[in-house]
Amino acid sequence: MARILDNVVPWGRSLGEYAVMFDLSPADMKTKILDCGGGPASFTAEIHGRGGHAVACDPSYAFPAGDIRRRVGEVYETMVKSAELHRERFVWKEIESPEHLGRLRMDAMNRFLDDFPAGISEGRYRVAELPSLPFPDREFDLAVCSHFLFTYSDLFPLEFHVECVRELCRVAHEARIFPLLPNFGTEHSPHLSALTRLLAAEGYRCEVVRVPHEFQKGGNEMLRVAGPK
């Protein structure tokens, strides 16, 4: 099991980042939300702290907090150095530098880790992964998926992406996916147009929406999808 965690690169984001990545309104954040593939993001912890309802699912939640914390420490410097090495691929505005990025990510991950033991026992964190989720149909108002679908277009084929979006729309009334770019790419994933065409033919409503966030250059759009009525 430990070797499985050693293949994970934890890099968590905050509620503030989720709000702009997914263009979440105050009303959105009062609904029942699933963070699919949440990893060490603090989104669920922060929503819970506000009295809201969010659940995160990720295969890494099978590990205890101490093991996840160890892995965070192992990859932290590598991730900051990678941002420095590829800094021309990012927009350094709200996030001012690779060092600032590292501090923001570590703050989010520490908040997640502080909440994780209680959150596991209280059901805020569930061990699960796409394309098969252990939730009833339309359990959630909204499902969000950050930096997984489309990001790894080179690893996962179109069919996998379609299956995952169908599953997100099975468990939630609406799904939002960000970004629409492959890792380090500046153009839409090659899967995006085919996916929206296939799902539209099945009665899904798909919309590419501009969002008030751009860190990866060109990464300022999300996909909103609602399943057939």
DRENDO-1510 file (C-alpha; in Angstrom, 1 decimal, always signed):
<recs>
REC; n; res; u; v; w
REC; 1; MET; +0.0; +0.0; +0.0 .
REC; 2; ALA; +2.8; +2.5; +0.9 .
REC; 3; ARG; +4.2; +2.1; -2.7 .
REC; 4; ILE; +0.8; +3.2; -4.0 .
REC; 5; LEU; +0.9; +6.4; -2.0 .
REC; 6; ASP; +4.5; +7.0; -3.2 .
REC; 7; ASN; +3.0; +7.4; -6.7 .
REC; 8; VAL; +0.7; +10.2; -5.6 .
REC; 9; VAL; +1.7; +13.8; -5.9 .
REC; 10; PRO; -0.4; +15.7; -3.4 .
REC; 11; TRP; -0.9; +19.4; -4.2 .
REC; 12; GLY; -4.0; +20.8; -2.6 .
REC; 13; ARG; -6.0; +24.0; -3.3 .
REC; 14; SER; -8.1; +26.2; -1.0 .
REC; 15; LEU; -11.8; +27.1; -1.0 .
REC; 16; GLY; -10.7; +30.5; -2.4 .
REC; 17; GLU; -9.1; +28.9; -5.4 .
REC; 18; TYR; -12.1; +26.6; -5.9 .
REC; 19; ALA; -14.4; +29.6; -5.8 .
REC; 20; VAL; -12.7; +31.2; -8.8 .
REC; 21; MET; -11.8; +27.9; -10.7 .
REC; 22; PHE; -15.5; +26.8; -10.6 .
REC; 23; ASP; -17.1; +30.3; -10.5 .
REC; 24; LEU; -18.9; +29.3; -7.3 .
REC; 25; SER; -21.4; +31.8; -6.0 .
REC; 26; PRO; -22.3; +32.2; -2.3 .
REC; 27; ALA; -25.5; +30.3; -3.2 .
REC; 28; ASP; -23.5; +27.5; -4.8 .
REC; 29; MET; -21.4; +27.1; -1.6 .
REC; 30; LYS; -24.6; +26.5; +0.4 .
REC; 31; THR; -25.6; +23.5; -1.6 .
REC; 32; LYS; -24.5; +19.9; -1.3 .
REC; 33; ILE; -21.2; +19.6; -3.1 .
REC; 34; LEU; -19.0; +16.6; -4.0 .
REC; 35; ASP; -15.3; +17.3; -4.6 .
REC; 36; CYS; -14.3; +14.4; -6.8 .
REC; 37; GLY; -10.6; +13.6; -6.8 .
REC; 38; GLY; -10.1; +16.2; -4.0 .
REC; 39; GLY; -6.8; +15.0; -2.7 .
REC; 40; PRO; -5.4; +17.2; +0.0 .
REC; 41; ALA; -7.5; +20.3; -0.9 .
REC; 42; SER; -8.9; +22.3; +2.0 .
REC; 43; PHE; -12.2; +23.0; +0.2 .
REC; 44; THR; -14.2; +20.4; +2.1 .
REC; 45; ALA; -12.7; +21.4; +5.4 .
REC; 46; GLU; -13.4; +25.1; +4.8 .
REC; 47; ILE; -17.0; +24.5; +3.7 .
REC; 48; HIS; -17.5; +22.4; +6.8 .
REC; 49; GLY; -16.1; +25.2; +8.9 .
REC; 50; ARG; -18.6; +27.5; +7.4 .
REC; 51; GLY; -21.5; +25.2; +8.3 .
REC; 52; GLY; -21.9; +24.0; +4.8 .
REC; 53; HIS; -22.1; +20.5; +3.3 .
REC; 54; ALA; -19.3; +19.1; +1.2 .
REC; 55; VAL; -17.9; +15.6; +0.7 .
REC; 56; ALA; -14.6; +14.9; -0.9 .
REC; 57; CYS; -13.6; +11.5; -2.5 .
REC; 58; ASP; -10.2; +10.3; -3.5 .
REC; 59; PRO; -8.3; +7.0; -3.4 .
REC; 60; SER; -5.5; +8.5; -1.3 .
REC; 61; TYR; -8.0; +8.8; +1.6 .
REC; 62; ALA; -7.3; +5.1; +2.3 .
REC; 63; PHE; -4.1; +6.2; +4.0 .
REC; 64; PRO; -3.8; +7.7; +7.5 .
REC; 65; ALA; -3.1; +11.4; +7.9 .
REC; 66; GLY; +0.5; +10.8; +9.0 .
REC; 67; ASP; +1.3; +8.9; +5.7 .
REC; 68; ILE; -0.3; +11.6; +3.6 .
REC; 69; ARG; +1.6; +14.3; +5.6 .
REC; 70; ARG; +4.8; +12.4; +4.9 .
REC; 71; ARG; +4.1; +12.3; +1.2 .
REC; 72; VAL; +3.3; +16.0; +1.1 .
REC; 73; GLY; +6.7; +16.7; +2.7 .
REC; 74; GLU; +8.5; +14.5; +0.2 .
REC; 75; VAL; +7.1; +16.2; -3.0 .
REC; 76; TYR; +6.8; +19.8; -1.8 .
REC; 77; GLU; +10.2; +21.1; -2.8 .
REC; 78; THR; +10.0; +19.2; -6.1 .
REC; 79; MET; +6.7; +20.9; -7.0 .
REC; 80; VAL; +7.9; +24.4; -6.1 .
REC; 81; LYS; +11.1; +23.8; -8.2 .
REC; 82; SER; +9.0; +22.5; -11.1 .
REC; 83; ALA; +6.9; +25.7; -11.0 .
REC; 84; GLU; +10.2; +27.8; -11.1 .
REC; 85; LEU; +11.6; +25.7; -13.9 .
REC; 86; HIS; +8.4; +26.1; -16.0 .
REC; 87; ARG; +7.4; +29.6; -14.7 .
REC; 88; GLU; +6.7; +30.9; -18.3 .
REC; 89; ARG; +3.7; +28.5; -18.4 .
REC; 90; PHE; +1.9; +30.3; -15.6 .
REC; 91; VAL; +0.3; +33.7; -15.0 .
REC; 92; TRP; +2.0; +35.2; -11.9 .
REC; 93; LYS; -0.6; +37.6; -10.7 .
REC; 94; GLU; -2.8; +36.6; -7.7 .
REC; 95; ILE; -0.1; +34.0; -7.1 .
REC; 96; GLU; +3.1; +36.0; -7.2 .
REC; 97; SER; +5.9; +33.5; -7.4 .
REC; 98; PRO; +6.7; +29.8; -7.0 .
REC; 99; GLU; +7.5; +30.4; -3.4 .
REC; 100; HIS; +4.1; +32.1; -2.8 .
REC; 101; LEU; +2.5; +29.2; -4.7 .
REC; 102; GLY; +4.2; +26.7; -2.3 .
REC; 103; ARG; +3.0; +28.6; +0.8 .
REC; 104; LEU; -0.6; +28.7; -0.5 .
REC; 105; ARG; -0.5; +25.0; -1.3 .
REC; 106; MET; +1.0; +24.1; +2.0 .
REC; 107; ASP; -1.5; +26.2; +3.9 .
REC; 108; ALA; -4.4; +24.4; +2.1 .
REC; 109; MET; -2.8; +20.9; +2.7 .
REC; 110; ASN; -2.2; +21.6; +6.4 .
REC; 111; ARG; -5.8; +22.6; +6.8 .
REC; 112; PHE; -6.9; +19.4; +5.0 .
REC; 113; LEU; -4.7; +17.3; +7.2 .
REC; 114; ASP; -5.9; +18.9; +10.4 .
REC; 115; ASP; -9.5; +18.1; +9.4 .
REC; 116; PHE; -8.9; +14.7; +7.9 .
REC; 117; PRO; -9.0; +12.3; +10.9 .
REC; 118; ALA; -12.3; +13.7; +12.1 .
REC; 119; GLY; -13.6; +14.1; +8.6 .
REC; 120; ILE; -13.0; +10.5; +7.7 .
REC; 121; SER; -14.9; +9.3; +10.8 .
REC; 122; GLU; -17.7; +11.8; +10.1 .
REC; 123; GLY; -18.0; +10.9; +6.4 .
REC; 124; ARG; -16.7; +14.1; +4.8 .
REC; 125; TYR; -13.9; +12.1; +3.2 .
REC; 126; ARG; -14.6; +8.9; +1.2 .
REC; 127; VAL; -12.3; +6.5; -0.4 .
REC; 128; ALA; -13.5; +6.4; -4.0 .
REC; 129; GLU; -12.4; +7.3; -7.5 .
REC; 130; LEU; -13.9; +7.8; -11.0 .
REC; 131; PRO; -15.4; +6.3; -13.0 .
REC; 132; SER; -17.3; +4.4; -10.3 .
REC; 133; LEU; -18.6; +6.4; -7.3 .
REC; 134; PRO; -20.3; +4.9; -4.2 .
REC; 135; PHE; -23.1; +7.5; -4.0 .
REC; 136; PRO; -26.8; +7.3; -4.9 .
REC; 137; ASP; -28.2; +9.0; -7.9 .
REC; 138; ARG; -28.4; +12.8; -7.6 .
REC; 139; GLU; -27.0; +12.7; -4.0 .
REC; 140; PHE; -25.4; +16.1; -4.6 .
REC; 141; ASP; -26.5; +19.4; -6.1 .
REC; 142; LEU; -23.0; +20.0; -7.6 .
REC; 143; ALA; -19.9; +17.8; -8.3 .
REC; 144; VAL; -16.6; +19.5; -9.0 .
REC; 145; CYS; -13.5; +17.9; -10.4 .
REC; 146; SER; -10.2; +19.8; -10.4 .
REC; 147; HIS; -7.0; +19.1; -12.3 .
REC; 148; PHE; -7.8; +15.5; -13.2 .
REC; 149; LEU; -10.1; +15.1; -16.2 .
REC; 150; PHE; -8.6; +16.7; -19.3 .
REC; 151; THR; -5.4; +17.4; -17.4 .
REC; 152; TYR; -4.2; +13.9; -18.0 .
REC; 153; SER; -5.5; +13.5; -21.5 .
REC; 154; ASP; -2.3; +11.7; -22.5 .
REC; 155; LEU; -3.0; +9.0; -19.9 .
REC; 156; PHE; -6.8; +8.5; -20.1 .
REC; 157; PRO; -8.6; +8.1; -23.4 .
REC; 158; LEU; -11.8; +9.8; -24.6 .
REC; 159; GLU; -13.9; +6.9; -23.5 .
REC; 160; PHE; -12.7; +7.2; -19.9 .
REC; 161; HIS; -13.5; +10.9; -19.9 .
REC; 162; VAL; -17.0; +10.3; -21.2 .
REC; 163; GLU; -17.6; +7.6; -18.6 .
REC; 164; CYS; -16.4; +9.8; -15.8 .
REC; 165; VAL; -18.6; +12.8; -16.8 .
REC; 166; ARG; -21.6; +10.5; -17.0 .
REC; 167; GLU; -20.9; +9.3; -13.5 .
REC; 168; LEU; -20.4; +12.8; -12.1 .
REC; 169; CYS; -23.8; +13.7; -13.6 .
REC; 170; ARG; -25.4; +10.5; -12.1 .
REC; 171; VAL; -24.4; +11.5; -8.6 .
REC; 172; ALA; -25.0; +15.3; -9.0 .
REC; 173; HIS; -27.5; +17.6; -10.7 .
REC; 174; GLU; -24.6; +19.4; -12.3 .
REC; 175; ALA; -20.8; +18.8; -12.8 .
REC; 176; ARG; -18.1; +21.4; -13.3 .
REC; 177; ILE; -14.7; +20.4; -14.5 .
REC; 178; PHE; -11.5; +22.6; -14.5 .
REC; 179; PRO; -9.2; +23.2; -16.3 .
REC; 180; LEU; -9.9; +22.1; -19.9 .
REC; 181; LEU; -6.2; +22.0; -20.8 .
REC; 182; PRO; -3.8; +19.0; -20.8 .
REC; 183; ASN; -0.9; +19.3; -18.3 .
REC; 184; PHE; +1.4; +22.1; -19.4 .
REC; 185; GLY; -0.7; +22.7; -22.5 .
REC; 186; THR; -2.2; +26.0; -23.7 .
REC; 187; GLU; -5.0; +24.6; -26.0 .
REC; 188; HIS; -8.1; +22.6; -25.1 .
REC; 189; SER; -7.7; +18.9; -24.5 .
REC; 190; PRO; -8.2; +16.9; -27.7 .
REC; 191; HIS; -11.0; +15.1; -25.9 .
REC; 192; LEU; -13.1; +18.1; -25.2 .
REC; 193; SER; -15.0; +18.6; -28.5 .
REC; 194; ALA; -15.6; +14.9; -29.0 .
REC; 195; LEU; -16.8; +14.5; -25.4 .
REC; 196; THR; -19.3; +17.4; -25.6 .
REC; 197; ARG; -20.6; +16.2; -28.9 .
REC; 198; LEU; -21.1; +12.6; -27.7 .
REC; 199; LEU; -22.8; +13.8; -24.5 .
REC; 200; ALA; -25.0; +16.3; -26.2 .
REC; 201; ALA; -26.3; +13.5; -28.5 .
REC; 202; GLU; -27.3; +11.7; -25.3 .
REC; 203; GLY; -29.3; +14.6; -24.0 .
REC; 204; TYR; -26.6; +16.2; -21.7 .
REC; 205; ARG; -26.3; +19.9; -21.6 .
REC; 206; CYS; -22.7; +20.9; -22.0 .
REC; 207; GLU; -21.3; +24.5; -21.8 .
REC; 208; VAL; -17.8; +25.8; -21.8 .
REC; 209; VAL; -17.7; +28.8; -19.4 .
REC; 210; ARG; -15.1; +31.5; -18.8 .
REC; 211; VAL; -14.1; +31.7; -15.1 .
REC; 212; PRO; -12.4; +34.5; -13.1 .
REC; 213; HIS; -9.2; +32.5; -12.7 .
REC; 214; GLU; -6.1; +31.9; -14.8 .
REC; 215; PHE; -2.9; +30.4; -13.4 .
REC; 216; GLN; -2.0; +27.9; -16.1 .
REC; 217; LYS; -1.8; +30.1; -19.2 .
REC; 218; GLY; -5.0; +29.6; -21.2 .
REC; 219; GLY; -6.6; +27.8; -18.3 .
REC; 220; ASN; -9.5; +30.2; -17.6 .
REC; 221; GLU; -12.5; +28.0; -18.7 .
REC; 222; MET; -14.5; +25.2; -17.1 .
REC; 223; LEU; -17.0; +22.7; -18.5 .
REC; 224; ARG; -20.5; +22.7; -17.0 .
REC; 225; VAL; -22.5; +19.6; -17.6 .
REC; 226; ALA; -26.0; +18.6; -16.6 .
REC; 227; GLY; -27.5; +15.2; -17.2 .
REC; 228; PRO; -30.6; +14.4; -19.2 .
REC; 229; LYS; -33.8; +15.3; -17.3 .
</recs>
